[in-house]
Amino acid sequence: MRDVMDELLAVWRAGGTAGLATVVRTIKSAPRAPGAAMVVAPDGTVAGSVSGGCVEAAVYELSAEVVATGRPELQRYGITDDDAFAVGLTCGGIIDVFAEPVSRATFPELEDVAADIDAHRPVAVATVIAHPDSAWVGRRLVVGTATVAGTLGSARADAAVADDARGLLGAGRTDVLTYGPDGERQGEGMEVFVAGHAPRPRMIVFGAIDFAASLTRQAALLGYRVTVCDARPVFATAARFPAADEVVVDWPHRYLRGQADRGELDGRTAICVLTHDPKFDVPVLEVALRLDVGYVGAMGSRPTHEDRLLRLHEVGLSDAELDRLSSPIGLDLGARTPEETAVSIIGEIVARRWGGSGRPLADIGGRIHHDGADDTAKSTV
């Protein structure tokens, strides 16, 4: 929903009703992950996507239908459908899509959810997508770290789902949870889709150089909240890094230590050190490699890398800590320009997140999409 929030809010604020279709479950290979959404506005315009094109027309019709009837609906699309060639997924997978009418009446908390997302406050939206009593379908809870708004239909169900939603939110996960009709944890019959909207993952780029400008643009496309930090005020300016969320003038190691002490970093954080100058590199890497973050990479030639390792050993970093360092940074793409180098770095970060090998898909077998959970690389960048 995050990706279509602006379009959804525009209809909501105008007093209209939009059709919101959300991928709630995927089976086998699927083009979009749970949480991917499409909005159909009252004038018929569309924002977002649930399948990258395979079933968009069918989902469009479903979204228009739920607005007309006022009744949410859960629909499955995949190659098992009788009309597979018309509405099936060409990738061979299956997706479950929940379509619902969204208006001030059906989703009064929407503006508050948008405000939480904009302010980087964790918030989860838990929606009943299946229930023996159709009156429950479409009911929702909005769950913050210390708040709950809305109701599913009973205090028991509200308590169980709110507790579990906070667990998913803390883990940065979106999932379908199953309960008994009144929220019984060991029961069946009620399915609740919990869309976790954790703050955007952070990328901190140290070194206000031309490569950093290209990297911030790439990272922004992937949804990172990007900070550029450099101790040199003449280079660290907002005008030079328009894609960055913030540009900070500070010594890298001091800024990073302060962010860690304030709890601003987590297991999804990516740290990219592009300064390739020992007086900046060594102090900031000494801090970074001892933090519980998802990725630490440093730019430089192989001689620079070897010298850097020696210096880091001298300041007391262990072999295990140094093994966490991706240096020289990025994948072997033969990159030369800042833009190509940024693709190389982002490619490595994505591969670490999902357990990809970085090899051409044509050269390997097995699944195309990795879920991260079953792979050796456990990072959640």
C-alpha positions as CSV (number, residue, x, y, z in Angstrom):
1,M,0.0,0.0,0.0
2,R,2.9,2.3,0.6
3,D,3.7,2.6,-3.1
4,V,0.1,3.7,-4.0
5,M,-0.6,5.8,-0.8
6,D,-0.6,9.2,-2.6
7,E,-3.2,8.1,-5.1
8,L,-5.3,6.3,-2.5
9,L,-5.2,9.3,-0.2
10,A,-6.2,11.7,-3.0
11,V,-9.5,9.7,-3.5
12,W,-10.0,9.4,0.3
13,R,-9.6,13.1,0.9
14,A,-11.9,14.0,-1.9
15,G,-14.6,11.9,-0.3
16,G,-14.6,9.2,-3.0
17,T,-14.3,5.4,-2.9
18,A,-11.3,3.7,-4.5
19,G,-10.8,0.0,-5.2
20,L,-7.7,-1.3,-3.5
21,A,-6.3,-4.7,-4.6
22,T,-3.5,-6.1,-2.6
23,V,-1.4,-9.3,-3.1
24,V,-1.8,-11.1,0.2
25,R,-0.2,-14.5,-0.6
26,T,2.1,-15.9,-3.3
27,I,2.7,-19.6,-4.2
28,K,5.7,-20.8,-6.2
29,S,7.1,-18.1,-8.5
30,A,5.3,-14.8,-8.5
31,P,6.2,-11.4,-10.0
32,R,5.2,-9.3,-7.0
33,A,5.6,-9.9,-3.3
34,P,2.8,-9.8,-0.7
35,G,1.9,-6.1,-0.1
36,A,2.1,-5.1,-3.7
37,A,-1.0,-3.1,-4.5
38,M,-3.2,-1.5,-7.2
39,V,-5.6,1.4,-6.8
40,V,-8.5,2.0,-9.1
41,A,-9.8,5.6,-8.7
42,P,-13.4,6.6,-9.4
43,D,-12.5,8.0,-12.8
44,G,-11.0,4.7,-13.8
45,T,-7.3,5.7,-13.5
46,V,-5.0,3.1,-12.1
47,A,-1.9,3.3,-9.9
48,G,0.4,0.4,-8.9
49,S,0.5,-3.2,-10.0
50,V,-0.1,-6.6,-8.5
51,S,1.5,-8.8,-11.2
52,G,3.7,-6.8,-13.5
53,G,1.0,-7.2,-16.2
54,C,-0.1,-10.8,-16.2
55,V,-3.5,-10.3,-14.4
56,E,-3.8,-6.6,-14.2
57,A,-7.0,-6.4,-16.4
58,A,-8.8,-9.0,-14.3
59,V,-7.8,-7.3,-11.0
60,Y,-8.9,-4.0,-12.4
61,E,-12.4,-5.5,-13.0
62,L,-12.4,-7.0,-9.6
63,S,-11.5,-3.7,-8.0
64,A,-14.3,-1.9,-9.8
65,E,-16.7,-4.7,-8.8
66,V,-16.0,-4.4,-5.0
67,V,-16.5,-0.6,-5.2
68,A,-19.9,-1.2,-6.9
69,T,-21.0,-3.9,-4.5
70,G,-19.3,-2.6,-1.3
71,R,-18.2,-6.1,-0.5
72,P,-14.5,-7.1,-0.3
73,E,-13.4,-10.2,-2.1
74,L,-10.4,-12.6,-2.0
75,Q,-9.5,-14.0,-5.4
76,R,-6.8,-16.4,-6.6
77,Y,-5.0,-16.1,-9.9
78,G,-2.7,-18.7,-11.4
79,I,-2.1,-21.4,-13.9
80,T,-4.6,-23.7,-12.2
81,D,-7.5,-21.4,-13.3
82,D,-9.8,-22.7,-16.0
83,D,-9.2,-19.4,-17.8
84,A,-5.4,-19.6,-17.3
85,F,-4.5,-18.0,-20.6
86,A,-6.8,-15.1,-20.0
87,V,-6.0,-14.2,-16.4
88,G,-3.2,-16.7,-15.3
89,L,0.3,-15.8,-14.4
90,T,2.8,-16.5,-17.2
91,C,5.5,-17.2,-14.6
92,G,3.6,-20.3,-13.5
93,G,2.9,-19.1,-10.0
94,I,-0.2,-18.3,-8.0
95,I,-1.2,-15.1,-6.2
96,D,-4.1,-14.4,-3.8
97,V,-5.4,-10.9,-4.2
98,F,-7.7,-9.2,-1.7
99,A,-9.8,-6.4,-3.2
100,E,-11.7,-3.9,-1.1
101,P,-13.5,-0.5,-1.3
102,V,-11.6,2.2,0.5
103,S,-13.2,5.4,1.6
104,R,-13.5,7.6,4.7
105,A,-16.2,5.3,5.9
106,T,-14.4,2.0,5.3
107,F,-10.9,3.1,6.4
108,P,-11.1,6.1,8.7
109,E,-7.6,5.5,9.9
110,L,-6.0,5.8,6.5
111,E,-4.6,9.4,6.9
112,D,-3.1,8.4,10.3
113,V,-1.4,5.4,8.6
114,A,0.0,7.6,5.9
115,A,1.3,10.1,8.6
116,D,3.0,7.3,10.4
117,I,4.7,6.0,7.3
118,D,5.9,9.5,6.3
119,A,7.3,10.1,9.8
120,H,9.1,6.7,9.8
121,R,7.0,5.4,12.7
122,P,6.3,1.6,12.6
123,V,2.7,0.7,11.8
124,A,0.9,-2.5,10.8
125,V,-2.5,-2.8,9.1
126,A,-4.2,-6.1,9.9
127,T,-7.2,-6.9,7.6
128,V,-9.6,-9.9,7.8
129,I,-9.5,-11.4,4.3
130,A,-11.5,-14.6,5.1
131,H,-14.0,-15.6,7.8
132,P,-17.0,-17.9,8.2
133,D,-19.1,-14.8,8.9
134,S,-18.8,-12.5,5.8
135,A,-19.5,-9.5,8.0
136,W,-16.0,-9.8,9.4
137,V,-14.3,-9.7,6.0
138,G,-12.6,-6.3,5.5
139,R,-12.5,-5.3,9.1
140,R,-9.1,-4.1,10.2
141,L,-6.9,-3.1,13.1
142,V,-4.2,-0.4,12.7
143,V,-1.4,-1.4,15.1
144,G,1.4,0.8,16.2
145,T,4.2,0.1,18.8
146,A,1.9,1.2,21.6
147,T,-1.5,1.9,20.0
148,V,-4.4,0.0,18.4
149,A,-7.2,1.6,16.3
150,G,-10.2,-0.2,14.9
151,T,-11.7,-3.6,15.7
152,L,-12.1,-7.0,14.0
153,G,-15.3,-7.9,15.8
154,S,-14.3,-9.1,19.3
155,A,-11.9,-8.2,22.1
156,R,-10.3,-11.6,21.9
157,A,-9.6,-11.4,18.2
158,D,-8.3,-7.8,18.6
159,A,-5.9,-8.8,21.3
160,A,-4.5,-11.8,19.5
161,V,-4.0,-10.1,16.2
162,A,-2.6,-6.9,17.7
163,D,0.0,-8.9,19.6
164,D,1.0,-11.0,16.6
165,A,1.0,-7.9,14.3
166,R,3.5,-6.2,16.6
167,G,5.7,-9.3,16.3
168,L,5.6,-9.2,12.5
169,L,6.2,-5.4,12.6
170,G,9.3,-5.8,14.7
171,A,10.6,-8.4,12.3
172,G,9.9,-6.3,9.3
173,R,7.5,-8.9,7.9
174,T,4.2,-9.0,6.0
175,D,2.2,-12.2,6.3
176,V,-1.2,-14.0,6.5
177,L,-2.1,-15.2,10.0
178,T,-4.7,-17.9,10.7
179,Y,-7.0,-18.0,13.7
180,G,-10.3,-19.5,14.8
181,P,-13.4,-17.5,14.1
182,D,-13.1,-15.5,17.4
183,G,-9.3,-15.2,17.3
184,E,-8.5,-18.6,18.8
185,R,-4.8,-19.2,18.1
186,Q,-5.1,-22.9,17.6
187,G,-8.2,-22.6,15.4
188,E,-9.0,-22.1,11.7
189,G,-11.5,-20.2,9.7
190,M,-10.3,-16.6,10.0
191,E,-7.4,-15.3,7.9
192,V,-5.8,-11.9,8.6
193,F,-3.4,-10.2,6.3
194,V,-0.9,-8.1,8.2
195,A,0.9,-5.5,6.2
196,G,3.9,-4.3,8.1
197,H,5.0,-0.8,7.3
198,A,8.4,-0.5,9.1
199,P,10.5,2.6,8.5
200,R,12.4,2.6,5.2
201,P,15.7,0.8,5.5
202,R,18.7,3.2,5.7
203,M,21.7,3.6,3.6
204,I,24.5,5.7,4.9
205,V,27.1,6.8,2.3
206,F,30.4,8.1,3.6
207,G,32.3,10.2,1.1
208,A,30.7,13.1,-0.9
209,I,32.1,12.1,-4.3
210,D,30.6,11.6,-7.7
211,F,30.2,7.9,-7.1
212,A,28.1,8.7,-4.0
213,A,25.8,10.9,-6.1
214,S,25.1,8.0,-8.5
215,L,24.7,5.5,-5.6
216,T,22.1,7.7,-3.8
217,R,20.0,7.9,-6.9
218,Q,20.0,4.1,-7.2
219,A,19.3,3.5,-3.5
220,A,16.4,5.9,-3.6
221,L,14.8,3.9,-6.4
222,L,15.0,0.9,-4.1
223,G,13.2,2.7,-1.3
224,Y,16.2,3.4,1.0
225,R,16.3,6.5,3.2
226,V,19.7,7.8,2.2
227,T,22.2,9.8,4.2
228,V,25.4,11.2,2.7
229,C,28.0,12.1,5.3
230,D,31.4,13.8,4.8
231,A,33.6,15.9,7.0
232,R,34.3,18.4,4.2
233,P,31.5,21.1,4.0
234,V,32.6,22.2,0.5
235,F,31.6,18.8,-0.9
236,A,28.8,17.7,1.4
237,T,26.0,19.9,0.1
238,A,22.3,19.2,-0.6
239,A,22.7,20.6,-4.1
240,R,25.3,18.0,-5.0
241,F,23.1,15.1,-3.7
242,P,19.5,15.9,-4.6
243,A,18.4,12.3,-4.3
244,A,19.6,12.0,-0.7
245,D,17.2,12.4,2.2
246,E,19.8,14.2,4.2
247,V,23.4,15.4,3.8
248,V,25.5,15.7,7.0
249,V,28.7,17.5,7.6
250,D,30.5,15.5,10.3
251,W,33.4,13.1,10.8
252,P,32.1,9.7,9.5
253,H,33.0,7.7,12.6
254,R,31.5,10.3,15.0
255,Y,28.3,10.5,13.0
256,L,27.9,6.7,12.8
257,R,28.6,6.2,16.5
258,G,26.0,8.7,17.3
259,Q,23.4,7.1,15.1
260,A,24.1,3.7,16.7
261,D,23.9,5.1,20.2
262,R,20.5,6.6,19.4
263,G,19.2,3.3,18.0
264,E,18.8,4.7,14.4
265,L,20.4,1.6,12.8
266,D,19.1,-2.0,12.4
267,G,19.8,-5.2,10.5
268,R,18.5,-3.7,7.2
269,T,21.0,-0.8,7.3
270,A,23.6,-0.6,4.5
271,I,26.8,1.3,5.1
272,C,28.9,2.2,2.0
273,V,32.3,3.8,2.6
274,L,33.5,5.5,-0.6
275,T,36.1,7.9,0.8
276,H,39.1,5.5,0.2
277,D,41.2,7.7,2.5
278,P,42.6,5.9,5.6
279,K,42.0,8.9,7.9
280,F,38.3,8.6,7.1
281,D,38.0,4.9,6.3
282,V,39.7,3.2,9.2
283,P,37.8,5.0,12.0
284,V,34.4,4.6,10.5
285,L,34.9,1.0,9.5
286,E,36.2,0.3,13.0
287,V,32.7,1.4,14.2
288,A,30.7,-0.1,11.4
289,L,32.1,-3.6,11.5
290,R,31.1,-4.0,15.1
291,L,27.5,-3.0,14.5
292,D,24.5,-5.3,13.8
293,V,23.8,-3.9,10.3
294,G,23.0,-5.7,7.1
295,Y,25.9,-4.6,4.9
296,V,29.2,-2.8,5.1
297,G,31.2,-2.1,2.0
298,A,34.2,0.0,1.2
299,M,35.5,1.3,-2.1
300,G,39.1,1.1,-3.2
301,S,41.7,-0.8,-5.3
302,R,43.0,-4.1,-4.2
303,P,46.3,-2.5,-2.8
304,T,44.1,-0.1,-0.9
305,H,42.0,-3.0,0.4
306,E,45.1,-4.8,1.6
307,D,46.4,-1.7,3.3
308,R,43.0,-1.1,4.9
309,L,42.9,-4.6,6.3
310,L,46.3,-4.2,7.9
311,R,45.2,-0.9,9.5
312,L,42.0,-2.4,10.8
313,H,43.9,-5.3,12.3
314,E,46.1,-2.8,14.0
315,V,43.2,-1.1,15.7
316,G,41.9,-4.4,17.1
317,L,39.3,-5.8,14.7
318,S,39.1,-9.6,14.6
319,D,39.2,-11.8,11.5
320,A,35.5,-12.5,12.1
321,E,34.7,-8.8,12.1
322,L,36.8,-8.2,9.0
323,D,35.0,-11.0,7.2
324,R,31.9,-8.9,7.2
325,L,33.5,-6.3,5.0
326,S,32.6,-6.2,1.3
327,S,35.8,-4.8,-0.2
328,P,36.5,-3.9,-2.9
329,I,32.8,-2.9,-2.9
330,G,30.3,-4.2,-5.4
331,L,29.9,-7.1,-7.9
332,D,32.2,-7.8,-10.8
333,L,30.3,-6.2,-13.6
334,G,33.3,-4.5,-15.3
335,A,31.8,-1.2,-14.2
336,R,33.7,2.0,-15.0
337,T,31.5,5.0,-14.7
338,P,29.9,6.2,-11.4
339,E,26.5,5.1,-12.7
340,E,27.7,1.6,-13.6
341,T,29.6,1.3,-10.2
342,A,26.4,2.3,-8.4
343,V,24.6,-0.6,-10.1
344,S,27.4,-2.9,-9.1
345,I,27.1,-1.9,-5.4
346,I,23.3,-2.1,-5.3
347,G,23.5,-5.5,-7.0
348,E,25.7,-6.8,-4.2
349,I,23.4,-5.4,-1.5
350,V,20.4,-7.0,-3.1
351,A,22.2,-10.3,-3.5
352,R,23.2,-10.3,0.2
353,R,19.6,-9.5,1.2
354,W,18.0,-12.4,-0.7
355,G,20.8,-14.9,-0.9
356,G,21.5,-14.5,-4.6
357,S,24.8,-15.6,-6.1
358,G,25.3,-12.7,-8.4
359,R,25.8,-15.1,-11.3
360,P,23.8,-14.9,-14.6
361,L,20.4,-16.6,-14.2
362,A,21.1,-18.3,-17.6
363,D,24.0,-20.1,-16.0
364,I,22.2,-21.6,-13.0
365,G,19.1,-23.7,-12.3
366,G,16.5,-23.7,-9.7
367,R,14.2,-20.9,-8.5
368,I,14.6,-17.4,-9.9
369,H,13.2,-15.7,-6.8
370,H,14.9,-16.1,-3.5
371,D,12.9,-15.5,-0.2
372,G,16.0,-15.1,1.9
373,A,14.7,-17.4,4.6
374,D,16.0,-20.6,3.0
375,D,19.3,-19.2,1.9
376,T,22.7,-19.0,3.6
377,A,22.7,-15.2,3.5
378,K,20.4,-14.0,6.3
379,S,20.9,-10.3,6.0
380,T,17.7,-8.2,5.8
381,V,19.2,-5.2,4.1
